[in-house]
Amino acid sequence: MLTLPLDPTDDRANPAFRDAAGCAQWLGQLQLTNLHAAHGVLRTQLDEFNRYPMRGLERLHTLELLRETVSPVQGDYARKLVAKKLPLSNEELAVFVSIVGLWQGMVAGYRRCLQACIAGDAQLSPLGALLCQRCLLYSGLQIYEYLCAGYEFDGKLWRQLHALYGFCEERGWQLQEVPGNLEGNTGNPDGNTGTTTCRATYVKLLLACHAYRADLARSQMQLLDRWLSLWSADITVERSYTKSRGDAPPLAVDLESPSGLQPLQHITQNDHVRYLAMVPLSKLLRVKIILLQQGQSPQQQGLGVGCSKADCIEFLALLLQRWCEGRGERIAERQGDMRRAQMCYGMESCYAHTANKPFRQPSKDSAVDTISRKQIEAFGRVLSDTDRHDLSEMGFTLETWRIQDESVLGARLLREESMGARLGHNQVVAVRADGAETFALGAVSWVRVTQAGRLHVGVRYLPGVPQAAAMKATGVNLSVSDKYVAALLLPAMDALKIPASLIAPRDWFKPGRVVEIIPADKQKLNIRMEFSVEKGLDYERISFTPV
């Protein structure tokens, strides 16, 4: 059953505009040079306008004018949160809350119109499909912002979105064409042109959210919105499904659940479940990948401008895997755990805890011999740096986390405390579970903030047990420091046919660069960088050969 929770109107409300004409005049005077101020004014006036009692059709005309300004301002303001580590700072969090609040204001305005339509407003009765489409769009945009920012949210947002679509089905409005979204705004899902339908809007939002928006680059997010605007109209939403061997399995959504799309194996069949047939989309993605590989350009494939062929192929393959190839299935079996683990972040800290000592510029051999001789005379042995330093007191802290599940490929962990370091996607980390003797090196594959304010991360392990090493570039005309820096070596894993690799600070890689390495065994060696295996936020994994 559709419910439209709304605060009552108030005769004392005093917005800057009270009809479409007044709104047009007010928008013409709105100063957009100060984005923060403009956003705050828009949100305040929209909230005040929503409290003001007025005729439904005039409210609709006013909202349609407002959205022409709200959408681009929201897109520009959201750039302040792109690629930010989590949890957000207080200033960033205020921006995020304000963005979500403005979308909520748009939802509330269109809900008032829909409420009047359901109550029998004769002027709004022919516009029911348009009102539902707008409510679906702005309700979905709230979810979209939470996912992009990496913050978990109350499942009632999903329930409200599903209830709206279920209501569209009841009224037979899901396929009725209505004026589409705003032209030229490809920074969020409010970005297609022409006409659209409630079903296309709903499908677009479901697939966009199912693509794990938080771990996509901004350029990928823009591409995804552009492509889904073209593809979503052809994807059906059915009450039943058929599946043939080898076909892409459908995705399912329960209209009474607090979540979005799910793989079939994660959902129980009932009258409220709807199925998205993914076979047509799977075929479309595969054909586009093949044609790009055969030499066609992204423009020839209708993929837009500003995207290289290689980037398009990579992103299309990623979407194919996430939407059409059983994303819920794992390559390696995970097991529930809930053990405690210690985690550290960044090259210097990962080096310190791997080596059990802080990084220092290597000393000359004679000086080392002198220090060692004195230690043997005094203590009967050579002291390790750990005997003389407390790493935590030097800033190399270890945070305590809970391993929720783990496999040889990675782990999902929850931070025990609400306070701690900020983490970003593809940041290098080192994890040591209770009882383990060594740290596992990894990269953050996703990061979210729970509703309780605790950090929740997925870590992808890098192969092999890391070994601390000092590294410096050799030769002349260096573009990097000529001093030693902290690095990590990952050994070859012959059984898995994985060669040895070097974990270096980001931007140190250059094909053919020769660097000097001093591993823990103090035996210097020179290696030549061959190619970059992967690049993270603060590290690069590099293939090398000894010189």
N, C-alpha and C positions, 0 to 999 in steps of 0.2 A: 504494500500500500504506500502511495506517495504522500509524504508529509513535507511541508514547507515551513520549517521553523523560522519565524520572523518576529522581530520586536514590533510592538504596535507603533503606528505613526503618532506624531505629536504636533498639535497646532502651533506650539511654541518654536518649532524648528525654523531656522532662519538661514537657508542656504543662499549662496551668492547668485543663484539662478533658480527660477521656478517654472520654467518651460523651455522648449527647444530653442526658441528665438533668443531668450536671455542667456542660455548656455552657449550658443554660438558667439554671442557678443563677449561673454566672459572668457571663452577659450581664445578669442582673438587678442585679448589683452594679457593672457597668461605668459609670463616670462619663463622661457625654458633654458636660459643660459646657465642658471644655477640649478643643476639637476636635483640635488638634495632638497632644496627649497620647493621646487616645482612638484616633486613627488609628494612632499608633505602636504602641500596645499590641495593637490588633487584628491588625496586620501581623505583629508578633513572635509572638503566640500562634498565629496561623494557620500560619505557617511551622513552628513547633515541632510543632503538631498533625499537619501533613502528614508529618513525619518519624516519628511514633509508629505502631508496628505495631498494627493492630486489624482486626476483622471488617469486610467491605465494607459491609454494610447499616447497621451502627452508624455508620460513617464518613459514609455518605450522610445519615442522619437528622441528624447533627451539622452537616454542611455546610448542610442546608436550614434549620436554625435560625440559623446564622451569617449567611446571606445576607440575612435579614430586618433585620439591623443593618448589615452591610457596605454594602449598596446606598445607604441614605440618608446614611450617614457619608461615603461616596465622593462623592455628589452635593454635599453641603455643602462638603467639602474642596476639590473642583474649582472652586468659586466663587472661590477665591483666584487662579485663573489666567485668569479671564474678562477678555478685552480687553487682555491684557498685550502690550507690545511685545516683539519678538524681537531678539536672543536673550534668553531669560529670565535674570534675575539668579540668582546662586548660591542664594539662599533660595527663589526661585520654582522653580528647577530641582530642588531637593531635594523640594519638594512634588510636582512632576510625577513624579519617579522613584518616590516613595513610593506615589502613586496607581496607577501602572502595576504596581508590585510587588505591591500588594494584589490587583489583578485576577489577576495571575499566580499568586498563592497560591490563589485560588479555582479557577483552571484546574487547578493541580496536584492539588488535593484531588479534584475530580471525575474527573480522569484516572486516579487510583488506583482509584476505584470502577469506571470503565469497563474498566480493565485486568483487574480481578477478574472482571467480567462476561464479558469475552472468554475469560478462562481457565477459565470454567465454573462460577463461583459460582452455586449454585442459587437463592439468595435474590435475587440481582441480575439473573438472566437475564430475568425479565419486565420489567425496568426499563431495558432497553438504549436505547430511544428517549428516555426522560427524561434519561439520563446523557449521550447525545450532544447533546441540546438544550442542556443546561447547559454542556457543553464548548464548543459553538459560541458560545453567548452570551458567556461570559467570555473566550474567545479573541478574539471580535470586539470586545469592550469595550477590550481592549488597543490594537487598531488604532484604534478610535474616539478614544481619549485622545491618541494620537500625532497624529492628524489635527486634532483640536480645538486642540491646543497648537501645531501648526505645525512639528512635528519629523519629519523623514524617519526611516524605520525599516527594519530588515532585512526583506527579502522573505520570510524563512522564516515570519513570522507569517501572511502570506497563504497560503503553502503549507500550513501546519498547519490553517488554517481550511478550505481547499478539500479537504484530505485527509479531514477529519472529515465533510464533507458527502458526499463520494464514498463513504465507508464507510457512511453512512446509506442511500444508494441501494443499495449492495450487499446490505444486510440488509433492505431494504424498510421502513425505519423513517421515511422522510422525511415521510410524511403521517399517521403515527400521532399522535393527540392525547395531550398530556401536560399536567399542571398548569402554568399559565402563569406569567408574571412577576409581580413584586410590585405590589400595588395602590397607585395614587396617586403613584408615583415617575416623573414625566415629565421629569426633568432629564437623563436619559440613555436609551439604548435598552432598559434593563431596566425598562420602564414600562407594559406592557399587562396586562390582567387575564384571568381565566377560563382557557381552555385555549389551547394553541398547538401548533405542530409544528416539527420541525427545518427543514422547507422555509421556513416563514414567518419563523423566526428568521434563517435564512441570507439570505433575500431582503431582509429589513428592514435587516440590517447592510450588505449590498452597496449598496442604494439610498441609505442614509444616508451612507455613505462617498463615493458617487459625486456627492453633492450639494455637494462641496467644503465640508466642515464648518468649516474654519478661517476662512472669510470670512462666516459667518452670525452675526447677533446672538443673544444668549442666548435672547431671546423666540422667535426663529425656530427655534432648535434645539429648544426645548420643543414648539413646534407640530409640527415635523417628526416628532419621536418619537411624539407622540400620533397624528398622522395615519397614519404608517406602521404603527402597531400595529393600526389598523383596516383598512388597505388591503393589507398584505403577504400575508395569507392567500389572497387571490384572484389573486395573480400566479404564473403557472406557470413552472417551470424545465424546459426541454425539451432533447432531444438534437439536434433539427433545427428549422428555422423556415421559414415561408413569408412572403413580403413582397409586398404589393400596392402599386400606385402610389398615393401620397398617404397611406398608412398611416404611423404612427409606427414607425420601424425598431426591431427588437429590440436589446437590449444583450447582450453576450456576456461570458462568463468562462471562462478556461482553468483547469481544476482542477489543472493542473501548473505554473501560472505564479506568479511572485512579485508579482502585482498583482491589483487588483479588477476591476470591470466595465470593459469597453472598447467603443467603437463598433465596428460590424461591420468597417469598413475598416481597423481597427488590429489585427485578429486573424486568424490562419490556421486554417482549419477542420481539425479532427482529432477523434478519438474522445473526447478529454478536454474538449471545449468544450461548454458549456451555454448556452442562450439564454433570456433573459427576454422574454416577449412583452409589449410596452409599449402595444399598441393599447388594451386595456381601461383601463389607467391614464390614457392620453392622453385618452380619451373622458370619463372621470370628472372629470379636472381641468378640461377645457373646459366641461363642463356646470355644474360648480360655479362657475366664473368667470362664466358667462353669467347664472346664477340670482342670484348676488350683485349683478351689475350691474343686474339687473332689479328689485332691491329686497329680496330675501330676506336674512335675517340669517345670520351665521355659525352661530348656534345651530340654526337651521332646517336648515342644510346639514350638521349633525353635525360642525362644525369646532371646537366647544368654546366656552368663555366666555373673556373677557379679551382678545379680539383684535378690533380694529375691522374693519369691512367693507373699508375701503381697504387696510389692511395685509394682510388675507387675500387680496384680489385680487392685490396686488403679489407676494406670496410664492408663491401658486399659479401665477402666470404665470412666475415665476423657475424653479420646479420643472418646469413644463411644458417650458421651453426646455432645461433641463439634462438631463432624462431622456428627452424624447420628440422633440426637434427637431434632432437631429444636433449635439450640443455640440462634436464634434470638428471641425466645419467652421468656418473662419474667414471673417469678412466681408472682411478685407483679407489679401492674400497676404503671408506672412512669409518672410523669407530668412535662412538661416544666416549668422552674421556673425563672432563672436568678436573684433570690434574692442574696443579699450579705450574706456572712457568715464569721465568724471568725474561724480560725483553729490553734491548737497548737499540738506539737509533743513530744513524749517521756513520760515516766512514771512521772518524776518529774514535767514537765510542765502540763501534764494532771491532776495530783493531784492538783497543785497550782490553776489552773483555775476552777476546779471542787469545791475545798474547798474555793476558793476566798482568799487564803493565801498560802505562801510558806510552803513547808514541813520543819518541825523542829523535833528534837528529843523531845518526850513528856516530860514535866516537872513533878516533883513530885507534888502531890496534894496540899501540904502545900504552895509551892511556887506559884502555880496557885491562891490559895485562897488569898494570900497576894497581888498579882498584881491586882486581880479583886477588892479587897476591896479598894485599893488606887484609882483605876479608877472610882469606884462608888462615892467615896468621892469627886473626882475632877470634874467628868463630869456627875455624876448622872446615869451612865450606864457602862456596860463592853464594852470596845472598841473591835471591831474585828480587825484581822490583816490587813484587807484592809484599815482601818482607818490610819494605821501607815506605810503602804508599798505601793509602786507602783510596781505591778508585772512586768510591762514592763521594768522598770528601773533595776530590779533585774535579767533580762535575760529571763523572762518568757513571751516572746513576742507573740502577736496574729497577724497572717497574715490575710489579707483580700482576700477572694476568691469569685467567682461567682458560685452559684449552677445552673448548666445547666439543670439537671433534678434530681428528687428525688423520692424515695418511702420509705416505712417503713423499707425496707431491706438495703437501701444504697443510695448513691448519686454519681453523676458525677460533678466534680468541676474544675474550671479553675482559676489559680492564677492571680490576677490582675496585679501584678508587675513582672518584669523579674528577679528580685533578691529575694532571700529568702533561707530558709533552704533546704537542700538536703533530698529527701525522697526515701525510699526503699520499695520494696514489702513486705507486711505483717508487716509493722511498725505501732505501736499504735498511734492513733490520737484522738483528741476531736474536735467536730464541733458544733458550735452554729449559727443557722441561725438568721438573723435579726428578732426581734420580739419574739424569743424563750427565755424562762426563764432559761433553763438548757442546759448543753452540752450533746451531744450524743457521746458516746464512739464508736470507730470503728477501723478497720484495713485497710491499703491500699491494695486494691485488684489488682490494676495495676497503673502504673505511666509512663507517656510519656512526652517528650519535644516537643512542637509544633514547626513548622518552624519559628515562630516569637520569639522563645526562652522562651516561658512561659510554666509553668508546668501544666499538665493536669492529673488528678487523678480520680480513682474510689475508693470509700470508702464503705466498707461493715460494716454496723452497727452491734454492739454487743447488745444483747437484754437487755432492762432495762435502767433505769436512774442511772448513776454511783454515788456512794457515796465514798468520800475520806476516807481513813483509814491508820493508821500507823500499821506496821506489824513487828514482830521479831520472830525468831525461839526460841524454848525452848529446854531444855534438855542438854545433854553433847555430846562431840565429834561432834560438829556441823561442817558441810562442807560449811556453809554460815556465813555471819556476825552475831554477836550476838547483833548488834545494830538494832534499828528500821529503816525500809525503807518505802518509799512511796508505797502504794497499792491502789486498788480500788475495791469496792464491787458492784456486780450487783445483784439486788434483784430477788427473785423467781417471775415467771410470771405464776401463777396457771392456768389462762385461756388457756395458750398455752402449759401447762405442761412442762415448762422450769424451772429447779431448780436454786437456787441461785448459784453464782460462784464468785471466787476470781480472780482478775487480778493482778498478781504478776510479779516482774522483772523476766526475762528469767533465767533459770537454778536454780530457787528456789524450783521447784517442786521435791518432793520425796514422794512416796506412804507411807502413815501412818505418815508423819511428822506432829507434833503438833506445831502450831504457835499461838502467842498471837496477837489479833487484837484490835485496839482502833479506832472504828468508830467516826464519827463526834459528836455523842451524848456522847462520853467519857466513855461509859460503856464497860469495858474490857471484852473480851470473848476469850476462847481458841477454836480453830477449828482443825480438823484433815483433812489433804489433802487426797482425795480419788483417783482421776485419772486426767490425763491431758486431758482437752477437746480439746484444740488446742494450738499450739506453734507458736509464731510469731517471728519477727526479734529481738524485744527487750522486749517481754512480754510473759506470759503464762497464759492461762485461765484454772482455776483449780476447779474441783468439790470438795466440802467439806461437812463435818458434824460437828455440834457443839460437843464439848467434855463436 
